[in-house]
Amino acid sequence: MPRRRLVGLLAALCLILIGLLSNIASNNLPAWVGNNKRLIWPSLLLAIAALIVLELLQGPSKLDRKVFEEEKTRRQKELNDSIRKAVAAEREQLKEELRATDASSFEQFRALRQQQLDDSKRWANVQAPRACQVARKALRKGQTRKAETLFRRVLEDEPDYAANATWNLGALAEGRFDFTAATGYYKKALEIEPGNPTFLASAGELERKLGNLGRAKELLLRALRTVNGLREAIPVLSSLGKTLASEDNYAEAEDHYERTLALCLRYFGEEHKDTAESLTNLGDVHCSLKNYGKAEEFYRRALDIRRKVLGEEHPDTANSLSSLGVLCDDQGRYTEAEQYSRRALNIRRKIFGEEHLDTASSLNSLGVVCSQQGRYIEAEQYLRQALDIFRRLLGEEHPGIARLLDNLGNACESQGRYSEGERYYRHALDVRRKIVGEEHPDIAASLHTVGTACDHQGRYTEAEQYYRRALAIRLKILGEDHLDTASSLNGLGVARYHLGHYAEAEQYLRRALNTRRRLLGEEHPATAISLNNLGNACERQGRYAEAEQYLRQVLDVRLGVLGEEHPDTAFSLDSLGTACLSQQRCTEAEDHYKQALEIRRKVLGGEHPDTAFSLGHVGAACQAQGRYTEAEDHYKQALEIRSKVLGEDHPHTASSLLSLAGLLHRTDRLPKALPLYQQALNIVEKLVLPDSHPIWPPLLDGYAQALYRAGDIKSAEELWQRLRKLPKNPAPPSDASGTA
């Protein structure tokens, strides 16, 4: 005790003692006391007042404060321990009573008991350290840096709250896309409290986002077994459904989502954000299963709820708009899809800024829908932005990176940059192999895209191999009646078509068409692609009327769905022109070819491989009508584009050389024709195209006739010998094409 306080206390006690004695034996007191007796009581009061002032000024000593804090901490710990024991006892009692409760009343009983546990938790939270409470308030205000600093302080100073602080630090790391740090924090939190359902659910959801589906499912199932009530089970069931959907296990995913929706409606009602989330999840499943009517119903219900409850400019509202955009894109409603995607992108940019996965997702969706509408340059810009964001936030080995690489490869291919597109496709294949192994639908998707790139570059045998591998995986995992399987069948049909096996190609194309008709309907762009390819196969087999019927049907669909200025519309016009030319309706064929050429020049540019196709076809129509000068001009333009864009060693370049050589031969310019024939033959032999390839008959026969007329009978006879050994297939026109 301080000396001043001790002196004051002793003085006060002396005065009090004197006052008491004066009343008892005033005559026996010393003279100085008796003479000043009237001053004793004022002195006593003054001493007491002085003592009080000293106490107030001095305040508690450091020792007193330390004792007080120790006592406070001890009592708080005792209180927290007693609360934890009470909660644990409640849980044990609940489990015992639940075991004795029959299944019919299980959910009702557990829901009633949940309120008691919630009350216990609320009382426990009241006793949390002040730093922890302030950190939570900072989180609610969006002050993430302040919250992180406070949670780190709690982690160092409050061992009893280390698990909770660690989990919060993990959530903050996940929010800033530091997934490595988040994974570490969640792991530490689970080491402290292995059975905490919140920690398990957060760790499982993060593993799902990172593509580690097996680990995600394990953690989420553990969380589901340890939740304290059905309300706590809602987010766990939702995450588990998303994990199952990522594994293409849509039946189980739908079951989990329906259970989640039922619980949300029971506890929250229709107009609640969690109810909207469950409706969105169900919409995702039905969209994946191509049940577009049901999917749109769920998406629109979710959008209405979110607009009413959360407002127009909320991340969840943007999610609903994005989902509707994807749905419309799958249905070929590209104008609507773009509108939804742009609205979602604007909201996400305003809320999150550029460096966010949701913003990148909207950029990807917008890029895809622009590509579907033939705006490939714009599409590529959006996709590159999205890919850069994904790479910065997720690294290279993530399923989202592979999907973006596929989309970017498609945008490059659509602009005629086939080798660049192939590089992106192969990169995506490598990423997926590291994540999912070999036999997985995602691997099949990459094999298919690589096959498409090979096909576009004239490597038809290699393309066929990739298509067959993709088809085998899809038939095994997805079955015949699936759109991805139909895509592989269509690709394989196109490869066989390019190799000259038209009857076999027709079989594959019909199987693909039947599936697409059944799942997508007649007026879907994918159905139109299959029908167009089937028309081309019929035309090659000489069934011109049937081919023309198919091709006119396709043109009507594409004009209605895609409009007049779309690359696919140009392709239909081109195919229809070929059918007309095969029936000697040259003027009509030329009109269709010129319409296609005009669209391609406007949409794709003057140096695109498809523009070269149209130029070659217009040249063929002019030649058929005896307008050789015009034909030669078009052939030379097509050859120049193909040599520049596709390279010298490409089947299409050889086809342009053959067309030009044939025209020069027909117009008696043999000295100019013979080198072109030889150049085309060198390309075909270098590429080792199979004997069934459609370029062989016109090339060997035309070159042999030119040599014969030039007097080189021996060389001509050798070429005719090779021609007689070829398989018997109808010879195509001099410049023909197909599509995957």
RALINUR-V10989 format. One record per residue. PHI is phi in radians with two decimals (* if undefined). OMEGA is omega as a letter, one per 20 degrees, with the letter a starting at -180 (none if undefined). D_CENTER is the distance of its C-alpha to the mean C-alpha in Angstrom with 2 decimals. Layout:
{{PHI & OMEGA & D_CENTER} {PHI & OMEGA & D_CENTER}}
This chain:
{{* & a & 70.75} {-1.06 & a & 71.49} {-1.13 & a & 75.21} {-1.05 & r & 75.39} {-1.17 & a & 74.06} {-1.15 & r & 76.59} {-1.09 & r & 79.55} {-1.06 & a & 78.70} {-1.14 & r & 78.39} {-1.14 & r & 81.79} {-1.10 & r & 83.49} {-1.11 & r & 82.25} {-1.12 & r & 83.46} {-1.09 & r & 86.88} {-1.12 & r & 87.32} {-1.10 & a & 86.31} {-1.10 & r & 88.82} {-1.09 & a & 91.58} {-1.07 & a & 91.00} {-1.19 & a & 91.30} {-1.15 & a & 94.44} {-1.15 & r & 96.09} {-1.37 & a & 96.03} {-1.52 & a & 97.50} {-2.47 & a & 100.31} {-1.13 & a & 100.65} {-1.28 & a & 104.34} {-1.60 & a & 103.55} {-1.32 & r & 100.96} {-1.04 & a & 101.85} {-1.06 & a & 103.53} {-1.18 & r & 100.58} {-1.37 & a & 98.39} {-1.09 & a & 100.86} {-1.13 & a & 101.55} {-1.95 & a & 97.80} {-1.07 & a & 96.98} {-1.19 & a & 95.72} {-1.66 & a & 92.96} {-1.16 & a & 91.49} {-1.19 & r & 89.10} {-1.04 & r & 87.70} {-1.13 & r & 87.22} {-1.08 & r & 85.44} {-1.12 & r & 83.05} {-1.13 & r & 82.50} {-1.16 & r & 81.63} {-1.13 & r & 79.10} {-1.09 & r & 77.48} {-1.09 & r & 77.40} {-1.09 & r & 75.77} {-1.12 & r & 73.02} {-1.08 & r & 72.41} {-1.05 & r & 72.24} {-1.10 & a & 69.69} {-1.14 & a & 67.52} {-1.21 & a & 67.77} {-1.24 & a & 67.22} {1.18 & a & 64.13} {-1.23 & r & 62.77} {-1.32 & r & 63.18} {-1.04 & r & 60.42} {-1.14 & r & 61.70} {-1.08 & a & 61.54} {-1.08 & a & 57.94} {-1.08 & r & 56.93} {-1.08 & a & 58.65} {-1.11 & a & 57.04} {-1.10 & r & 53.48} {-1.10 & r & 54.08} {-1.14 & r & 55.38} {-1.10 & r & 52.49} {-1.09 & a & 49.92} {-1.07 & a & 51.86} {-1.19 & r & 52.00} {-1.10 & r & 48.31} {-1.12 & r & 47.41} {-1.08 & a & 49.78} {-1.14 & r & 48.27} {-1.10 & r & 44.67} {-1.08 & a & 45.85} {-1.15 & r & 47.61} {-1.19 & r & 44.57} {-1.08 & r & 42.38} {-1.09 & r & 45.09} {-1.14 & r & 45.34} {-1.12 & r & 41.62} {-1.07 & r & 41.75} {-1.11 & r & 44.85} {-1.05 & a & 43.16} {-1.10 & a & 40.28} {-1.09 & r & 42.76} {-1.10 & r & 44.86} {-1.08 & r & 41.86} {-1.08 & r & 40.95} {-1.10 & a & 44.57} {-1.20 & r & 44.90} {-1.17 & r & 41.65} {-1.10 & a & 42.98} {-1.50 & a & 46.03} {-1.63 & a & 44.17} {-1.27 & a & 43.58} {-1.10 & a & 40.15} {-1.16 & a & 40.86} {-1.87 & a & 41.27} {-1.05 & a & 38.76} {-1.14 & a & 36.03} {-1.09 & a & 38.64} {-1.13 & a & 40.52} {-1.17 & r & 37.53} {-1.12 & r & 36.38} {-1.14 & a & 39.92} {-1.29 & a & 40.11} {-1.07 & a & 36.81} {-1.07 & r & 38.47} {-1.11 & r & 41.07} {-1.14 & r & 38.54} {-1.08 & r & 36.71} {-1.08 & r & 40.11} {-1.08 & r & 40.83} {-1.12 & a & 37.56} {-1.11 & r & 38.35} {-1.13 & r & 41.77} {-1.13 & a & 40.37} {-1.17 & r & 37.99} {-1.07 & a & 41.02} {-1.55 & a & 42.47} {-1.10 & r & 39.50} {-1.02 & a & 40.52} {-1.05 & r & 40.72} {-1.03 & r & 38.21} {-1.17 & r & 35.64} {-1.13 & r & 36.41} {-1.13 & r & 36.24} {-1.09 & r & 32.88} {-1.16 & r & 31.45} {-1.11 & r & 32.97} {-1.10 & r & 31.47} {-1.08 & a & 27.98} {-1.09 & r & 28.59} {-1.54 & a & 29.66} {1.45 & a & 26.63} {-1.53 & a & 28.94} {-1.21 & a & 26.66} {-1.15 & r & 28.91} {-1.09 & r & 31.98} {-1.07 & a & 30.37} {-1.11 & r & 29.34} {-1.05 & a & 32.91} {-1.19 & r & 34.44} {-1.14 & r & 32.36} {-1.15 & r & 33.40} {-1.13 & r & 36.99} {-1.07 & a & 36.70} {-1.06 & a & 35.37} {-1.42 & a & 38.48} {-1.76 & a & 41.13} {-2.21 & a & 40.23} {-1.01 & a & 39.73} {-1.16 & a & 39.57} {-1.98 & a & 36.37} {-1.11 & a & 34.73} {-1.10 & a & 32.10} {-1.14 & r & 31.03} {-1.12 & r & 31.07} {-1.10 & r & 29.04} {-1.09 & r & 26.33} {-1.11 & r & 26.26} {-1.12 & r & 26.04} {-1.12 & r & 23.01} {-1.11 & r & 21.32} {-1.15 & r & 22.34} {-1.11 & r & 21.01} {-1.10 & r & 17.57} {-1.10 & r & 17.76} {-1.73 & r & 18.45} {1.18 & r & 15.71} {-1.61 & a & 18.54} {-1.22 & r & 17.00} {-1.13 & r & 19.96} {-1.12 & a & 22.44} {-1.06 & r & 20.70} {-1.05 & r & 20.78} {-1.13 & r & 24.43} {-1.13 & r & 25.42} {-1.07 & r & 24.02} {-1.11 & r & 25.84} {-1.14 & r & 29.04} {-1.06 & r & 28.85} {-1.28 & r & 28.66} {-1.16 & r & 31.57} {-1.36 & a & 33.62} {-2.25 & a & 32.64} {-1.09 & a & 31.15} {-1.80 & a & 31.21} {-1.28 & a & 29.68} {-1.14 & r & 27.08} {-1.16 & r & 25.36} {-1.13 & a & 25.00} {-1.09 & a & 23.83} {-1.15 & r & 21.15} {-1.12 & r & 19.82} {-1.13 & r & 19.88} {-1.15 & r & 18.20} {-1.12 & r & 15.27} {-1.15 & r & 14.87} {-1.09 & r & 15.16} {-1.12 & r & 12.38} {-1.08 & a & 9.99} {-1.45 & r & 11.59} {1.53 & r & 11.17} {-1.56 & a & 14.90} {-1.22 & r & 14.95} {-1.09 & r & 18.72} {-1.12 & r & 19.66} {-1.05 & a & 17.46} {-1.10 & r & 19.22} {-1.05 & a & 22.54} {-1.16 & a & 22.33} {-1.20 & r & 21.20} {-1.16 & r & 24.00} {-1.10 & r & 26.43} {-1.10 & a & 25.43} {-1.13 & r & 25.97} {-1.33 & a & 29.40} {-1.94 & a & 30.49} {-1.12 & a & 29.51} {-1.49 & a & 32.64} {-2.89 & a & 31.99} {-1.18 & r & 29.87} {-1.12 & r & 28.54} {-1.19 & a & 27.18} {-1.33 & a & 25.55} {-1.02 & a & 23.27} {-1.15 & r & 20.41} {-1.20 & r & 20.87} {-1.07 & r & 20.67} {-1.12 & r & 17.48} {-1.13 & r & 15.75} {-1.15 & r & 17.42} {-1.10 & r & 16.17} {-1.13 & r & 12.47} {-1.13 & r & 13.49} {-1.12 & r & 15.36} {-1.13 & r & 12.70} {-1.13 & r & 10.51} {-1.57 & a & 13.85} {1.12 & r & 14.18} {-1.63 & a & 17.14} {-1.27 & a & 16.80} {-1.11 & r & 20.51} {-1.18 & r & 20.66} {-1.05 & r & 17.48} {-1.07 & r & 19.16} {-1.07 & r & 22.36} {-1.13 & a & 20.99} {-1.15 & r & 19.45} {-1.15 & r & 22.80} {-1.11 & r & 24.72} {-1.11 & r & 22.70} {-1.08 & r & 23.37} {-1.07 & r & 27.03} {-1.18 & r & 27.42} {-1.10 & r & 25.90} {-1.11 & a & 28.27} {-1.24 & a & 31.10} {-1.61 & a & 30.80} {-1.98 & a & 29.24} {1.55 & a & 29.87} {-1.23 & a & 27.91} {-1.60 & r & 27.46} {-2.55 & a & 25.48} {-1.09 & r & 22.05} {-1.21 & r & 21.46} {-1.11 & r & 22.51} {-1.09 & r & 20.02} {-1.10 & r & 17.19} {-1.14 & r & 18.56} {-1.11 & r & 18.81} {-1.09 & r & 15.16} {-1.07 & r & 14.26} {-1.13 & r & 16.84} {-1.08 & r & 15.51} {-1.07 & a & 12.09} {-1.09 & a & 14.31} {-1.19 & r & 16.57} {-1.16 & r & 14.01} {-1.13 & r & 12.86} {-1.50 & r & 16.64} {1.15 & r & 17.30} {-1.55 & a & 19.58} {-1.18 & r & 18.78} {-1.08 & r & 21.93} {-1.15 & a & 21.27} {-1.03 & a & 17.63} {-1.14 & r & 18.89} {-1.06 & r & 21.73} {-1.13 & a & 19.68} {-1.09 & a & 17.37} {-1.22 & r & 20.56} {-1.05 & r & 22.38} {-1.10 & a & 19.75} {-1.10 & r & 19.83} {-1.06 & r & 23.64} {-1.10 & a & 23.86} {-1.14 & r & 21.68} {-1.09 & a & 23.65} {-1.31 & a & 26.86} {-1.54 & a & 26.23} {-1.85 & a & 24.01} {1.76 & a & 24.72} {-1.28 & a & 23.05} {-1.77 & r & 21.71} {-2.31 & a & 19.80} {-0.96 & a & 16.21} {-1.19 & r & 16.10} {-1.11 & r & 17.56} {-1.08 & r & 14.89} {-1.06 & r & 12.27} {-1.13 & r & 14.55} {-1.10 & r & 14.93} {-1.11 & r & 11.26} {-1.09 & r & 11.22} {-1.15 & r & 14.44} {-1.11 & r & 13.25} {-1.10 & r & 10.71} {-1.06 & a & 13.68} {-1.10 & r & 16.16} {-1.08 & r & 14.37} {-1.08 & a & 14.43} {-1.54 & a & 18.06} {1.44 & r & 19.01} {-1.61 & a & 19.83} {-1.26 & r & 18.57} {-1.11 & r & 20.86} {-1.10 & a & 19.74} {-1.03 & a & 16.04} {-1.13 & r & 16.80} {-1.07 & r & 18.89} {-1.10 & a & 16.39} {-1.13 & a & 13.71} {-1.19 & r & 16.54} {-1.13 & r & 17.81} {-1.11 & a & 14.62} {-1.09 & a & 14.47} {-1.09 & r & 18.17} {-1.12 & a & 18.02} {-1.16 & r & 15.39} {-1.09 & a & 17.39} {-1.18 & a & 20.53} {-1.50 & a & 19.54} {-1.76 & a & 17.44} {1.48 & a & 18.42} {-1.39 & a & 16.62} {-1.48 & r & 15.79} {-2.61 & a & 13.07} {-1.11 & r & 9.35} {-1.15 & r & 9.40} {-1.10 & r & 11.44} {-1.10 & r & 9.31} {-1.09 & r & 6.38} {-1.16 & r & 9.51} {-1.08 & r & 10.90} {-1.10 & a & 8.30} {-1.06 & a & 8.89} {-1.17 & r & 12.50} {-1.09 & a & 12.76} {-1.11 & a & 11.83} {-1.23 & r & 14.31} {-1.15 & r & 16.87} {-1.10 & r & 16.76} {-1.10 & a & 17.43} {-1.60 & r & 20.37} {1.48 & r & 21.74} {-1.68 & a & 21.26} {-1.29 & a & 20.02} {-1.14 & r & 21.32} {-1.08 & r & 19.68} {-1.04 & a & 16.33} {-1.07 & r & 16.77} {-1.07 & r & 17.61} {-1.10 & a & 14.47} {-1.17 & r & 12.28} {-1.16 & r & 14.63} {-1.05 & a & 14.46} {-1.10 & a & 10.70} {-1.12 & r & 11.24} {-1.07 & r & 14.27} {-1.13 & a & 12.80} {-1.03 & a & 10.14} {-1.12 & a & 13.19} {-1.17 & a & 15.48} {-1.61 & a & 13.66} {-2.04 & a & 12.19} {1.45 & a & 14.51} {-1.58 & a & 14.25} {-1.68 & r & 13.66} {-2.55 & a & 10.11} {-0.98 & r & 7.72} {-1.11 & r & 5.12} {-1.11 & a & 8.50} {-1.09 & r & 9.41} {-1.09 & r & 6.96} {-1.15 & r & 8.15} {-1.08 & r & 11.54} {-1.06 & a & 11.72} {-1.12 & r & 11.17} {-1.20 & r & 13.65} {-1.05 & r & 15.95} {-1.13 & r & 16.16} {-1.11 & r & 17.10} {-1.17 & r & 19.72} {-1.08 & a & 21.08} {-1.11 & r & 21.46} {-1.65 & r & 23.67} {1.53 & r & 25.70} {-1.64 & a & 24.56} {-1.23 & a & 24.15} {-1.17 & r & 24.87} {-1.16 & r & 22.33} {-1.04 & r & 19.66} {-1.09 & r & 20.84} {-1.08 & r & 20.53} {-1.13 & r & 16.82} {-1.09 & a & 16.45} {-1.21 & r & 18.70} {-1.09 & r & 16.97} {-1.07 & r & 13.68} {-1.08 & r & 16.09} {-1.09 & r & 17.70} {-1.06 & a & 14.65} {-1.19 & r & 13.80} {-1.08 & r & 17.51} {-1.20 & a & 17.74} {-1.58 & a & 15.08} {-2.04 & a & 15.89} {1.56 & a & 19.24} {-1.73 & a & 20.58} {-1.66 & a & 20.54} {-2.61 & r & 16.99} {-0.96 & r & 15.13} {-1.16 & r & 12.64} {-1.13 & r & 15.92} {-1.05 & r & 17.27} {-1.08 & r & 14.50} {-1.20 & r & 15.37} {-1.04 & r & 19.03} {-1.12 & a & 18.89} {-1.17 & r & 17.55} {-1.10 & r & 20.19} {-1.05 & r & 22.69} {-1.08 & r & 21.96} {-1.11 & r & 22.61} {-1.09 & r & 25.80} {-1.06 & a & 26.89} {-1.15 & r & 26.63} {-1.67 & r & 28.72} {1.43 & r & 31.36} {-1.62 & a & 30.79} {-1.23 & r & 30.95} {-1.14 & r & 32.13} {-1.13 & r & 29.35} {-1.05 & r & 26.81} {-1.03 & a & 28.44} {-1.09 & r & 28.10} {-1.15 & r & 24.33} {-1.06 & a & 24.03} {-1.16 & r & 26.34} {-1.13 & r & 24.48} {-1.11 & a & 21.18} {-1.10 & a & 23.26} {-1.07 & r & 24.98} {-1.12 & a & 21.87} {-1.20 & r & 20.49} {-1.11 & a & 23.97} {-1.21 & a & 24.39} {-1.65 & a & 21.19} {-1.75 & a & 20.21} {1.54 & a & 23.68} {-1.20 & a & 25.21} {-1.55 & a & 24.04} {-2.49 & a & 20.32} {-1.12 & r & 18.68} {-1.15 & r & 17.25} {-1.12 & r & 20.84} {-1.06 & r & 22.18} {-1.09 & r & 20.18} {-1.17 & r & 21.80} {-1.10 & r & 25.13} {-1.11 & r & 24.95} {-1.07 & r & 24.22} {-1.14 & r & 27.06} {-1.10 & r & 29.31} {-1.15 & r & 28.79} {-1.10 & r & 29.59} {-1.16 & r & 32.75} {-1.06 & a & 33.62} {-1.17 & r & 33.56} {-1.53 & r & 35.72} {1.55 & r & 38.20} {-1.63 & a & 37.80} {-1.24 & a & 37.56} {-1.14 & r & 38.64} {-1.15 & r & 36.14} {-1.03 & a & 33.39} {-1.05 & r & 34.37} {-1.07 & r & 33.94} {-1.11 & a & 30.32} {-1.15 & r & 29.56} {-1.18 & r & 31.27} {-1.09 & r & 29.28} {-1.11 & a & 25.99} {-1.10 & a & 27.51} {-1.07 & r & 28.70} {-1.14 & a & 25.31} {-1.17 & r & 23.63} {-1.08 & a & 26.60} {-1.21 & a & 26.48} {-1.63 & a & 22.80} {-1.99 & a & 22.18} {1.63 & a & 25.72} {-1.27 & a & 27.95} {-1.76 & r & 26.52} {-1.77 & a & 22.96} {-0.96 & r & 22.22} {-1.17 & r & 21.26} {-1.10 & r & 24.57} {-1.11 & r & 26.35} {-1.07 & a & 25.18} {-1.08 & a & 26.65} {-1.16 & r & 29.77} {-1.10 & r & 30.27} {-1.12 & r & 30.12} {-1.13 & r & 32.50} {-1.07 & r & 34.83} {-1.09 & r & 34.94} {-1.13 & r & 35.80} {-1.15 & r & 38.58} {-1.08 & r & 39.94} {-1.16 & a & 40.26} {-1.64 & r & 42.28} {1.47 & r & 44.64} {-1.66 & a & 43.57} {-1.22 & a & 43.41} {-1.13 & r & 43.91} {-1.10 & r & 41.14} {-1.07 & a & 38.80} {-1.10 & r & 39.71} {-1.07 & r & 39.09} {-1.08 & a & 35.51} {-1.20 & r & 34.85} {-1.18 & r & 36.35} {-1.09 & r & 34.21} {-1.10 & a & 31.05} {-1.06 & r & 32.36} {-1.07 & r & 32.99} {-1.09 & a & 29.44} {-1.20 & r & 27.92} {-1.10 & a & 30.41} {-1.30 & a & 29.56} {-1.58 & a & 25.76} {-1.77 & a & 25.08} {1.61 & a & 28.40} {-1.30 & a & 31.03} {-1.79 & r & 29.38} {-2.31 & a & 26.41} {-0.98 & r & 26.31} {-1.21 & r & 26.00} {-1.11 & r & 29.05} {-1.07 & r & 30.86} {-1.11 & r & 30.12} {-1.12 & r & 31.67} {-1.07 & r & 34.68} {-1.10 & a & 35.06} {-1.12 & r & 35.05} {-1.14 & r & 37.47} {-1.08 & r & 39.70} {-1.13 & r & 39.92} {-1.10 & r & 40.95} {-1.17 & a & 43.62} {-1.12 & r & 44.87} {-1.11 & r & 45.28} {-1.75 & r & 47.59} {1.15 & r & 49.58} {-1.68 & a & 48.40} {-1.22 & a & 48.03} {-1.12 & r & 48.19} {-1.11 & r & 45.46} {-1.06 & a & 43.32} {-1.08 & r & 43.89} {-1.04 & r & 42.84} {-1.11 & a & 39.48} {-1.08 & a & 38.96} {-1.20 & r & 39.85} {-1.08 & r & 37.48} {-1.09 & r & 34.62} {-1.08 & a & 35.84} {-1.10 & r & 35.97} {-1.11 & a & 32.37} {-1.15 & r & 31.08} {-1.10 & a & 33.17} {-1.29 & a & 31.95} {-1.57 & a & 28.20} {-1.75 & a & 27.78} {1.77 & a & 30.82} {-1.35 & a & 34.05} {-2.05 & r & 32.91} {-1.81 & r & 30.12} {-0.97 & r & 30.75} {-1.20 & r & 30.45} {-1.10 & r & 33.07} {-1.10 & r & 35.25} {-1.01 & a & 34.97} {-1.10 & r & 36.27} {-1.07 & r & 39.04} {-1.10 & a & 40.14} {-1.24 & r & 40.23} {-1.08 & r & 42.26} {-1.06 & r & 44.57} {-1.12 & r & 45.05} {-1.16 & r & 45.96} {-1.13 & r & 48.40} {-1.11 & a & 49.96} {-1.11 & a & 50.44} {-1.74 & r & 52.41} {1.42 & r & 54.53} {-1.66 & a & 53.05} {-1.27 & a & 52.82} {-1.11 & r & 52.62} {-1.09 & a & 49.52} {-1.05 & a & 47.99} {-1.07 & r & 48.70} {-1.07 & r & 47.14} {-1.16 & r & 43.84} {-1.06 & a & 43.83} {-1.15 & r & 44.38} {-1.10 & r & 41.52} {-1.10 & r & 39.14} {-1.11 & a & 40.47} {-1.10 & a & 40.06} {-1.12 & a & 36.37} {-1.17 & r & 35.59} {-1.11 & a & 37.62} {-1.37 & a & 35.84} {-1.55 & a & 32.21} {-1.63 & a & 32.20} {1.74 & a & 35.08} {-1.24 & a & 38.52} {-1.76 & r & 37.55} {-2.41 & a & 35.35} {-0.98 & a & 36.44} {-1.23 & r & 35.91} {-1.13 & r & 38.14} {-1.08 & r & 40.71} {-1.11 & r & 40.49} {-1.16 & r & 41.33} {-1.07 & r & 44.21} {-1.12 & r & 45.47} {-1.08 & a & 45.42} {-1.18 & r & 47.33} {-1.10 & r & 49.74} {-1.09 & r & 50.47} {-1.16 & r & 51.32} {-1.11 & r & 53.61} {-1.09 & a & 55.21} {-1.14 & a & 55.86} {-1.68 & r & 57.45} {1.06 & r & 59.75} {-1.99 & a & 58.19} {-1.07 & a & 58.10} {-0.99 & r & 58.35} {-1.46 & a & 55.03} {-1.29 & a & 53.42} {-1.03 & r & 54.25} {-1.09 & r & 52.25} {-1.20 & r & 49.16} {-1.02 & a & 49.56} {-1.13 & r & 49.95} {-1.12 & r & 46.92} {-1.13 & r & 44.77} {-1.11 & r & 46.29} {-1.06 & r & 45.58} {-1.10 & a & 41.85} {-1.13 & r & 41.61} {-1.20 & r & 43.61} {-1.15 & r & 41.60} {-1.35 & a & 38.31} {0.93 & r & 40.09} {-1.20 & a & 38.91} {-1.12 & a & 40.03} {-1.07 & a & 43.20} {-1.41 & a & 41.29} {-1.12 & a & 39.48} {-1.18 & a & 40.73} {-1.36 & a & 41.90} {-1.09 & a & 44.70} {-1.01 & a & 47.25} {-1.16 & a & 47.56} {-1.21 & a & 47.45} {-1.16 & a & 50.15} {-1.18 & a & 52.33} {-1.11 & a & 52.17} {-1.17 & r & 52.86} {-1.11 & r & 55.69} {-1.11 & r & 57.37} {-1.13 & r & 57.21} {-1.13 & a & 58.74} {-1.07 & a & 61.41} {-1.15 & r & 62.37} {-1.44 & r & 62.52} {1.68 & r & 64.94} {-1.63 & a & 62.72} {-1.19 & a & 63.39} {-1.09 & r & 62.62} {-1.13 & r & 59.07} {-1.11 & a & 58.54} {-1.12 & r & 59.75} {-1.10 & r & 57.38} {-1.20 & r & 54.41} {-1.17 & r & 55.72} {-1.08 & r & 56.06} {-1.14 & a & 52.38} {-1.12 & a & 51.57} {-1.17 & a & 53.59} {-1.51 & a & 51.59} {-1.27 & r & 48.23} {-1.07 & a & 46.61} {-1.47 & r & 47.64} {-2.29 & r & 44.75} {-1.06 & a & 45.11} {-1.32 & r & 44.85} {-1.38 & r & 42.14} {-1.04 & a & 42.91} {-1.15 & a & 43.08} {-2.47 & a & 39.60} {-2.16 & a & 37.01} {-2.62 & r & 33.27} {-2.38 & r & 30.55} {-2.45 & r & 26.80} {-1.64 & none & 23.92}}
